[in-house]
Amino acid sequence: MEHNISLITTIAAGFGLALVLGVIATRLKLPALVGYLLAGVVIGPFTPGFVADAGLAAQLAEIGVMLLMFGVGLHFSLDDLLAVRKIAVPGAVVQMLVATLMGVGLATWWGWGIGQAVVFGVSLSVASTVVLLRALESLGILDSYTGRIAVGWLVVEDLAMVLVLVLLPPLAGYLGGTQPAADGVPVWQTLGKTLLQVAAFVALMLVVGRRVFPWLLWQVARTGSRELFTLCVVAAAVGIAFGSAALFGVSFALGAFFAGMVLRESEFSHRAAEESLPLRDAFAVLFFVSVGMLFNPAVLVEQPLRVVGVVLIILVGKSVAAALLVLALRYPLNTALTVSASLAQIGEFSFILVGLGASLGLMDPAGQSLVLAGALISIALNPLLFRAIAPLQAFLREKSAYVRRLEARDDPLAELPMTTEQRFLAQQVVLVGYGRVGRRIAQALQEAGQPFVVAEQNRELVERLRAQGMAAVYGDAAEPAVLIQAHIAHARMLVVATPDALSAQPMIETARTLNPGIEVIVRSHNEEEAAQLRAAGAGTVFLGEAELARAMTQHVLTPPGSRGAQHA
């Protein structure tokens, strides 16, 4: 008796080819995501040989979308977004509008209808969070302030795209899609009904979900079974996504996103993220493979100029717009270049949007292939753009008088005010970074009556510190001008509390040049970084794991009776 094993063959072919091509991509210093997309191209209907079941692949991709969005919600931190809101919110909104208008203009010039042009333009405006996070992690700047700006920017883009995914179906009929517009019903009424359904779902999740979900996780965790805990997390993600669609007409993506957000409120959020990660990664791979199956490589030969136009919008258009916006908001050139490189690609949300557009009759196969071509090329080139930041920055400074004036512009936060007490200007501590570590050091220095100057890249934070009466300078301390403004030449100590070890080396060099006798203290994440920092001139390097082990060992070896006195 023969069995239909198309599901097994689709999964086996997808995983197998994705593994092989993903390994090849990483060996070529490309994101593994490129390999997953190419695997879909190989088993898709547009290339010779084995063709996977497109219908099954689409359903597997839908699960992948749910788990991808669940992961986005699980890592969505409102606090992190609020910390960079003054640059991330206006920057992301304006950059998305500019990129969308460029895409709409190009599509209109090609003769496309307004509906397809809008979907096309919006799909080019949003970058991939998955690609960005992996790029920032590989560079070691994910926890830096610039890294947080880039992530916050993409979180705003993600939230905007969630709204687009919600509003597109009711608007499809008015944009010329196959889903007919409601006869005699004004567009505002259709939108109002949709937003009310979304609001009801969000209210239910925030009021009921925040109580029920953590309680349910706690009950399952008490069983002590790891597999039941993982099953509970996945069942909640998929169940809420399906329920939101069935009961409220909300997309699977939005339901899964809010499932992740609600779970983040639970004390088990970190464990849930770790336990569900392998399954999320596996279905994410199938999602990217299924997207690759939609790509027709013939578009590269038949419409090369259109592919070039799409790639230019992604790599140049929206990146330049983002860089100019960051500079206009008075942030450093390095931040502008890093954010622009972060946005020079498109990914999962673009795929979800063009897939939704296709189902609503707002995107034809040729348009899908153009977006996928732009994604493949931009993701492949993205690592090269990050590597080009440092040499490009040096080149612009050397060749452009405008850039030099831009970086030397009169910024009241970039220098200490004349009213700063003289006690801050001699034998003080220069503290670089006011994050989780720097804040504790500053508090201890205040309690000890030790004068110090904070150098910090977060403008809003510098404003707040000055309002509290602290001496603070805004800017990237890797630039000599910032440390000069912090009076490093007269300081007795430089304390680098930022997690970015690479940026600490130029700080040490500047400090040693202007003040040879200064004591330098830095933090590091591993022995290799610590060795590099010591070679660069750091006097004391605190290694996180080593210091934690030392403190725990001291506690273990201290007799119980004397611990209270020691802590006192």
C-alpha positions in Angstrom: 0.0 0.0 0.0 1.5 3.4 -1.0 1.4 6.3 1.3 1.4 9.9 0.5 4.7 11.1 1.9 4.9 14.5 0.3 5.1 16.2 3.7 8.1 14.0 4.7 9.9 14.6 1.4 9.2 18.4 1.5 10.6 18.6 5.1 13.5 16.3 4.4 14.5 18.1 1.2 14.1 21.5 2.8 16.1 20.8 5.9 18.8 18.8 4.0 19.5 21.4 1.3 19.2 24.3 3.8 21.9 22.6 6.0 24.3 22.1 3.0 23.8 25.5 1.5 23.7 27.3 4.9 27.1 25.8 5.7 28.5 26.9 2.3 27.1 30.4 2.9 28.7 30.8 6.3 32.0 29.5 4.8 31.8 32.3 2.3 31.2 34.8 5.2 27.6 35.2 4.2 24.5 34.9 6.5 23.2 31.4 6.6 19.8 32.9 5.6 21.2 33.2 2.1 21.7 29.4 2.0 18.1 28.8 3.2 16.6 31.0 0.5 18.8 29.3 -2.2 17.6 25.9 -0.9 14.1 27.0 -1.6 15.1 28.1 -5.1 16.6 24.7 -5.8 13.5 22.7 -4.8 11.1 25.3 -6.2 9.1 25.0 -9.4 11.3 27.3 -11.4 14.4 25.1 -11.3 14.9 21.6 -12.8 14.9 18.5 -10.7 12.9 17.7 -7.5 10.0 20.0 -6.8 8.6 20.2 -3.3 4.9 20.4 -2.5 4.2 24.2 -2.6 0.9 23.9 -0.7 2.5 22.0 2.2 5.5 24.3 2.2 3.1 27.3 2.4 1.5 25.8 5.5 4.8 25.0 7.1 5.9 28.6 6.3 2.7 29.8 8.1 3.9 28.0 11.3 7.3 29.5 10.7 5.7 33.0 10.6 3.9 32.4 13.8 7.1 31.2 15.6 9.2 34.0 14.1 6.7 36.6 15.3 6.4 34.9 18.7 10.2 35.3 19.0 10.0 39.0 18.1 7.4 39.5 20.7 9.4 37.5 23.3 12.4 39.8 22.8 10.4 43.0 22.5 11.4 45.3 25.3 9.4 48.5 25.8 12.1 49.8 28.1 14.8 49.4 25.5 12.6 51.1 22.9 11.8 54.0 25.3 15.6 54.5 25.9 16.1 55.4 22.2 12.7 56.6 21.3 13.8 60.1 20.4 15.8 58.8 17.5 14.3 55.4 16.8 10.6 56.5 16.4 10.9 59.5 14.2 13.8 58.0 12.3 12.0 54.7 11.5 8.8 56.4 10.6 10.4 58.9 8.2 12.8 56.4 6.7 9.9 53.9 6.0 7.9 56.7 4.4 10.8 57.7 2.2 11.6 54.2 1.1 7.9 53.4 0.5 7.6 56.5 -1.7 10.7 55.5 -3.7 9.3 52.0 -4.2 5.8 53.3 -5.2 7.4 55.8 -7.6 9.5 53.1 -9.3 6.6 50.7 -9.5 4.3 53.4 -10.9 7.0 54.2 -13.6 6.9 50.5 -14.5 3.1 50.8 -15.0 1.9 48.8 -12.0 -1.4 49.5 -10.3 -1.5 51.5 -7.1 -2.3 48.5 -4.8 0.7 46.4 -6.0 2.9 49.6 -6.0 2.1 50.2 -2.3 2.7 46.6 -1.2 6.0 46.7 -3.2 7.1 50.0 -1.7 6.3 49.0 1.9 8.1 45.6 1.4 11.3 47.5 0.5 11.1 49.8 3.5 11.5 47.3 6.4 14.8 45.5 7.3 15.2 42.0 8.7 15.5 41.9 12.5 17.0 38.4 12.2 19.8 39.5 9.9 20.5 42.7 12.0 20.8 40.8 15.3 23.2 38.3 13.9 25.3 41.0 12.3 25.5 43.1 15.5 26.3 40.0 17.5 29.2 39.0 15.1 30.6 42.5 15.4 30.3 42.5 19.2 28.2 45.8 19.3 24.7 44.4 20.1 24.9 45.8 23.6 26.5 49.1 22.6 24.4 52.3 22.5 24.6 52.4 18.7 23.5 48.7 18.6 20.5 49.5 20.8 19.6 52.4 18.5 19.7 50.1 15.5 17.6 47.4 17.3 15.1 50.0 18.5 14.8 51.4 15.0 13.9 47.9 13.7 11.5 47.3 16.6 9.6 50.4 15.5 9.6 49.1 11.9 8.3 45.8 13.1 5.5 47.4 15.0 4.6 49.5 11.9 4.6 46.3 9.8 2.3 44.5 12.2 -0.1 47.4 11.7 0.2 47.2 7.9 -0.5 43.4 8.1 -3.6 44.1 10.1 -4.9 46.9 7.8 -4.1 45.5 4.4 -6.9 42.8 4.2 -9.8 45.3 4.8 -8.2 47.8 2.4 -7.4 45.2 -0.4 -10.7 45.8 -2.2 -10.1 49.6 -2.3 -6.6 49.1 -3.6 -7.7 46.9 -6.5 -7.2 43.4 -5.0 -9.3 40.3 -5.6 -11.0 40.7 -2.2 -14.0 42.9 -3.1 -14.5 46.1 -1.2 -17.7 46.2 1.0 -20.5 47.6 -1.2 -21.7 50.9 0.1 -19.5 50.8 3.2 -17.1 53.7 3.6 -13.4 52.9 3.9 -13.2 54.5 7.3 -16.0 52.2 8.6 -14.1 49.1 7.3 -10.9 50.4 9.0 -12.8 51.2 12.2 -14.2 47.7 12.4 -10.8 46.2 11.9 -9.2 48.4 14.5 -11.9 47.6 17.0 -11.4 43.9 16.5 -7.6 44.4 17.0 -8.3 46.5 20.1 -10.5 43.9 21.6 -7.9 41.2 21.0 -5.1 43.4 22.5 -7.2 44.2 25.5 -8.1 40.6 26.1 -4.4 39.6 25.8 -3.2 42.4 28.2 -5.9 41.9 30.8 -6.5 38.1 30.7 -3.4 36.8 29.0 -1.0 38.5 31.5 -2.7 36.6 34.3 -3.7 33.3 32.7 -0.5 32.6 30.7 2.0 33.1 33.6 -0.2 31.0 35.9 -0.4 28.2 33.3 3.3 28.2 32.8 3.8 28.0 36.6 1.5 25.0 36.9 3.3 23.2 34.0 6.8 24.1 35.5 5.8 22.6 38.8 5.6 19.2 37.1 9.4 19.3 36.6 9.0 18.1 33.0 11.1 20.0 30.4 9.2 18.6 27.5 5.8 19.6 28.9 7.1 23.1 29.5 8.3 23.4 25.9 5.0 22.0 24.7 3.1 24.5 26.8 5.1 27.4 25.3 4.7 26.3 21.7 1.0 25.4 22.2 0.3 28.8 23.6 2.1 30.6 20.7 0.4 28.6 18.0 -3.0 28.4 19.9 -3.2 32.2 20.5 -2.2 32.9 16.9 -4.9 30.6 15.6 -7.5 31.8 18.1 -6.8 35.4 17.3 -7.5 34.7 13.6 -10.6 32.6 14.2 -12.2 34.8 16.8 -11.1 38.3 16.0 -10.1 38.2 12.4 -6.6 39.2 13.4 -3.6 37.8 11.4 -1.6 34.8 12.7 1.4 37.1 12.8 -0.2 39.6 15.2 -1.6 36.9 17.5 1.8 35.2 17.8 3.5 38.6 18.4 1.2 39.3 21.4 1.7 35.8 22.7 5.4 36.5 22.9 4.8 39.9 24.5 2.6 38.4 27.1 5.0 35.6 27.9 7.8 38.2 28.4 5.8 39.4 31.4 6.3 36.0 33.0 9.2 35.1 35.3 9.7 32.1 33.0 10.3 34.3 29.9 14.1 33.5 29.6 13.5 29.8 30.1 10.7 29.8 27.5 12.9 31.6 25.0 15.7 29.0 25.5 13.4 26.0 25.4 11.5 27.1 22.3 14.5 28.4 20.4 15.4 25.1 18.5 11.8 24.7 17.3 11.6 28.4 16.3 14.8 28.1 14.4 13.7 24.9 12.6 10.4 26.4 11.4 12.1 29.7 10.6 14.4 27.7 8.2 11.3 26.1 6.6 9.8 29.6 6.3 12.8 30.9 4.4 13.0 27.8 2.2 9.4 28.2 1.3 10.0 31.8 0.4 12.9 30.8 -1.8 10.5 28.4 -3.7 8.6 31.5 -4.8 11.6 33.0 -6.5 12.0 32.7 -10.2 15.8 33.1 -11.1 14.8 34.0 -14.6 13.9 37.5 -13.4 17.7 38.2 -13.0 18.1 37.6 -16.8 14.8 38.9 -18.1 14.5 42.0 -15.9 18.0 42.9 -14.8 17.4 46.7 -14.8 14.4 46.3 -12.5 16.4 44.1 -10.1 19.1 46.8 -10.1 16.5 49.4 -9.3 15.1 47.4 -6.3 18.7 46.8 -5.0 19.5 50.5 -5.3 16.5 51.4 -3.2 17.4 48.9 -0.5 21.2 49.5 -0.4 21.4 53.2 -1.3 18.0 54.9 -1.1 16.8 54.0 2.4 20.3 53.8 3.8 21.3 57.3 2.8 17.9 58.6 4.0 18.5 56.9 7.4 22.1 58.3 7.7 20.9 61.8 6.9 18.1 61.5 9.5 20.5 60.3 12.2 22.9 63.2 11.5 20.0 65.6 11.5 19.1 64.4 15.0 22.7 65.4 16.0 24.1 61.9 16.4 27.7 61.0 15.5 28.8 59.9 12.0 29.6 56.4 13.3 26.1 56.0 14.6 24.7 57.2 11.3 26.8 54.8 9.2 26.0 51.8 11.5 22.3 52.4 11.4 22.3 52.9 7.6 24.2 49.6 7.2 21.8 47.9 9.5 18.9 48.9 7.3 20.5 48.0 4.0 18.7 44.7 3.6 15.1 43.3 3.7 13.9 40.1 5.1 11.2 38.2 6.9 8.5 41.0 7.1 9.0 41.7 3.4 8.4 38.1 2.7 5.3 37.9 4.9 3.9 41.1 3.3 4.4 40.0 -0.3 2.9 36.7 0.5 -0.2 38.4 2.0 -0.3 40.7 -1.0 -0.3 37.8 -3.3 -3.2 36.1 -1.5 -5.2 39.3 -1.7 -4.4 39.8 -5.4 -2.2 42.8 -4.8 1.1 41.2 -5.8 1.8 39.1 -8.9 4.6 36.5 -9.2 6.9 38.9 -11.1 6.7 41.4 -8.3 7.3 38.7 -5.7 10.4 37.6 -7.6 11.8 41.2 -7.7 11.4 41.6 -3.9 13.0 38.2 -3.3 15.9 39.1 -5.7 16.4 42.3 -3.7 16.3 40.4 -0.4 18.9 37.8 -1.6 21.3 40.3 -3.0 21.0 42.8 -0.1 21.4 40.1 2.6 24.5 38.7 0.8 26.1 42.2 0.5 25.1 43.4 4.1 28.2 42.0 5.8 30.4 43.9 3.3 28.6 47.2 4.2 29.4 46.7 7.9 33.0 46.0 7.2 33.1 49.2 5.1 32.0 51.5 8.0 35.4 52.1 9.5 37.3 52.8 6.2 34.4 54.9 4.9 34.3 57.0 8.1 38.1 57.6 7.9 37.8 58.5 4.2 35.0 60.9 4.7 36.8 62.7 7.5 40.0 63.0 5.4 38.4 64.1 2.2 35.3 66.1 3.3 35.6 69.4 5.0 31.8 69.3 5.5 32.0 66.0 7.5 34.8 67.5 9.7 32.6 70.6 10.3 29.6 68.3 11.0 31.5 66.4 13.7 33.0 69.6 15.1 29.7 71.5 15.2 28.6 73.5 18.1 26.6 71.1 20.3 26.0 72.3 23.9 26.0 68.7 25.1 29.4 67.9 23.5 31.3 70.1 26.0 31.2 70.7 29.7 29.3 74.0 30.5 31.4 76.9 31.8 29.5 76.6 35.1 31.0 73.2 35.9 32.8 73.3 39.2 36.5 73.3 39.0 36.7 70.2 41.3 35.5 68.2 38.3 38.4 69.3 36.2 41.4 68.0 38.1 42.1 64.5 39.5 38.6 63.4 38.6 37.5 60.0 37.2 36.4 59.9 33.6 33.6 57.3 33.4 32.8 56.2 29.9 29.3 54.7 29.7 26.3 55.1 32.0 24.6 51.7 31.4 23.9 49.0 34.0 27.6 48.8 35.0 28.4 52.5 34.7 25.4 53.6 36.8 26.5 51.5 39.7 30.1 52.9 39.5 28.7 56.4 39.4 26.6 55.8 42.4 29.6 54.5 44.4 31.7 57.5 43.3 29.0 59.9 44.4 28.7 58.2 47.8 32.4 58.4 48.2 32.5 62.1 47.3 34.8 61.4 44.4 34.4 63.9 41.4 33.8 62.3 38.1 32.7 63.2 34.5 30.5 60.9 32.5 31.0 60.5 28.7 27.9 58.9 27.1 26.5 58.5 23.6 22.8 58.8 24.7 21.8 62.5 24.3 18.7 62.1 26.4 20.7 60.5 29.2 23.3 63.3 29.2 20.5 65.9 29.4 19.0 64.0 32.4 22.4 63.7 34.1 23.1 67.4 33.8 19.6 68.2 35.1 20.6 66.1 38.2 23.8 68.2 38.6 26.3 65.6 37.2 29.1 66.6 34.9 28.4 64.8 31.7 29.6 65.0 28.1 27.8 63.7 25.0 29.6 61.8 22.3 31.5 58.7 21.3 34.5 58.5 23.7 36.5 56.7 21.0 36.8 60.2 19.4 39.6 62.2 21.1 37.5 65.4 21.2 35.1 63.8 23.6 37.7 62.7 26.1 39.4 66.1 25.7 36.1 67.8 26.7 35.9 65.4 29.7 39.4 66.8 30.7 41.2 63.5 30.4 44.5 65.3 30.5 44.0 66.2 34.2 42.1 63.0 35.2 43.6 60.4 37.6 41.6 57.5 36.2 39.7 56.4 33.0 37.0 53.8 33.6 35.5 52.3 30.5 32.2 50.7 31.5 30.8 50.1 28.0 30.6 46.5 26.7 32.2 47.3 23.4 35.9 46.2 23.9 36.9 47.3 20.4 36.0 50.9 21.0 38.0 50.9 24.3 41.3 50.6 22.5 41.2 54.2 20.9 40.1 55.6 24.2 43.1 54.0 25.9 45.4 55.4 23.2 44.0 58.9 23.6 44.2 58.8 27.4 47.8 57.6 27.4 48.8 60.2 24.8 47.3 63.1 26.8 48.0 61.8 30.2 50.8 59.2 30.4 50.3 58.5 34.1 46.6 57.9 34.1 45.2 54.7 35.5 43.0 52.9 33.0 40.3 50.4 34.0 38.2 48.5 31.4 35.7 45.6 31.3 35.9 42.6 29.0 33.9 39.5 28.0 36.6 37.0 27.3 40.3 36.3 27.8 41.2 37.1 24.2 39.7 40.6 24.4 41.3 41.1 27.8 44.8 40.3 26.4 44.3 42.8 23.5 43.2 45.5 26.0 46.2 44.9 28.2 48.5 45.1 25.2 46.8 48.4 24.3 47.7 49.9 27.6 44.8 49.1 30.0 46.1 48.9 33.5 43.4 46.7 35.0 40.9 44.6 33.0 37.9 43.1 34.8 36.7 39.9 33.1 33.0 39.4 33.9 33.1 35.6 34.5 36.4 35.8 36.5 35.0 38.5 38.8 31.8 36.6 39.4 33.7 33.4 40.2 36.0 35.4 42.6 33.0 36.9 44.4 31.2 33.5 44.7 34.4 31.8 45.8 35.0 34.4 48.5 31.4 34.0 49.7 31.8 30.2 49.8 35.1 30.4 51.8 33.9 33.0 54.2 32.6 31.5 57.5 28.9 32.0 57.9 29.3 34.0 61.1 31.5 36.6 59.6 29.4 37.1 56.3 27.2 39.8 57.9 30.1 41.8 59.1 31.8 41.5 55.7 28.7 42.7 53.8 28.2 45.5 56.3 
